[in-house]
Amino acid sequence: MNVTATTPVVNDTGNSTGFPQIFFDPRAGMVRPWLRDEILTSSLTAIALYLVVSLSIFQWRHDQTKGKEGKNRKSLSKKVEDFLSQGALCLAASVFALVRCIFEQIELRFGQTSDLACKIYQHQLVEVFHTSLICLYLLLWSRQLKMYKHKALRHLGSPLLRFISAVVIVGYVASGAATAIIYLVSFTLISSPIGCVYDLTKIDPQTSTLPGLLLFVAALVFQFSLLGLLIYPLVKHYKIRLCCGPEVARQNSGNVRRTVIRLSVCASVCVLSDMVSCILLMTLHDGVTAISFWANVYTINLIVNILTVTLSFVDWKRRLFPCVQFKYKEVPTSGNQTSSSAL
């Protein structure tokens, strides 16, 4: 159904009289700021494309180096842990961000004429965004899991912390999936002269926002719980060297402390970015204007999270600028111990 400037919208929902309830769509007469949307979408597409290319080059070189050095046999669980914690998920999230931007370009060109295009756009908007965020938080979760296996922090681990860690990641994934399903069930996008918009005839303002708000609060709880797991060593010991035994080198201890700080700051920025974007949408989005502009708020949030997670690695310059040569001083480790640079 297309919304025009002269056609009234008929709403049969919630009408106890049995007669159609007619109201004029508040979007009547609105004109889409196409140039603004095009500049914003193109800029985000360029950034996402650069992230995909740079992280792909780094990941390819990383895999090549590991292939030459990796003569030692690793267990399947160790391989999975290394895969999750070394940035492959960050690359996957950047690919999803690029897909998001490509669909924004499609919405710009077909959102005014095709209801089918808006329906496809709505599904990718929800599914791609939540999948990419899950990739990033799964990366942070796996790194905190690996952090507690370091010999300088191993004594801080406990069955309770491992249980909380498992509940956090399962709860976050479940709340994200539930939010996506509720959004797809509660809202429908249709084409209009200003692009894809919500079908106001199928929205119940009294009940449509409550489930999403509850799930948003639940997601924040799990995000702050993950942040708590990352900053726990700093709270427990103001300086990491105080928790290290005599077998831990002083230099290695300092590197671990800096790594924990980087991860904590990274998680804090990600949680803050998610909160700000959600608050902006809940307070400023009126449900009437085209969805594409507000969808770009989520895309900006996603790109900020990708950059933040990438900067949390000690070799972030190699990841973001793979064509430039950088040197990093590696701290030697003994046996099967995890170096701080690998966290």
Secondary structure as GFF3:
##gff-version 3
##sequence-region A 1 343
A	DSSP	beta_strand	9	11	.	.	.	ID=ss1
A	DSSP	beta_strand	21	23	.	.	.	ID=ss2
A	DSSP	alpha_helix	34	69	.	.	.	ID=ss3
A	DSSP	alpha_helix	76	85	.	.	.	ID=ss4
A	DSSP	alpha_helix	88	110	.	.	.	ID=ss5
A	DSSP	alpha_helix	115	147	.	.	.	ID=ss6
A	DSSP	three_ten_helix	154	156	.	.	.	ID=ss7
A	DSSP	alpha_helix	159	186	.	.	.	ID=ss8
A	DSSP	beta_strand	189	190	.	.	.	ID=ss9
A	DSSP	beta_strand	197	198	.	.	.	ID=ss10
A	DSSP	three_ten_helix	200	202	.	.	.	ID=ss11
A	DSSP	alpha_helix	210	236	.	.	.	ID=ss12
A	DSSP	three_ten_helix	240	243	.	.	.	ID=ss13
A	DSSP	alpha_helix	250	284	.	.	.	ID=ss14
A	DSSP	alpha_helix	291	311	.	.	.	ID=ss15
A	DSSP	alpha_helix	316	320	.	.	.	ID=ss16
A	DSSP	three_ten_helix	340	342	.	.	.	ID=ss17
###
